[in-house]
Amino acid sequence: GVSRLVGAIIEANHDEKGIIWPVEVAPFKVGILNLKRGSQKCDDLSDVIYKELTKKTIDVLYDDRDARAGAKFADMDLIGLPFQVIIGPKGAEKGLLEIKNRHTGERLECGEGEAISMLSS
């Protein structure tokens, strides 16, 4: 059944931090981590990214909990979404965010437009 399929996908796609969902079967393609909820710049940039991606019918999980950054990183790695958009106060001040590829661990700093374009393809 379906549960056996999910188990097989997880068994084949994980590391010590958690699941690494393939894009084709991920429950969400992108996870947005707002690292400083309450910061106007972080909130605004997070909201724009969320709205633009959902407008393009991309499934997004938006983590705006009032939790430490380390807890958010650990939880997002455990969930294993293919891409993480990390929005912190220093980057948001400059209009920048970071995209992390969960499979490779590669990180890219970019602007809002470039991020939306990259995650939409």
Sequence and secondary structure as in RCSB ss.txt:
>XXXX:A:sequence
GVSRLVGAIIEANHDEKGIIWPVEVAPFKVGILNLKRGSQKCDDLSDVIYKELTKKTIDVLYDDRDARAGAKFAD
MDLIGLPFQVIIGPKGAEKGLLEIKNRHTGERLECGEGEAISMLSS
>XXXX:A:secstr
 HHHHHHHHHHHSEETTEE   GGG S SEEEEESSTT HHHHHHHHHHHHHHHHTT  EEEE  S  HHHHHHH
HHHHT SEEEEE HHHHHTTEEEEEETTT  EEEEEHHHHHHHHH 
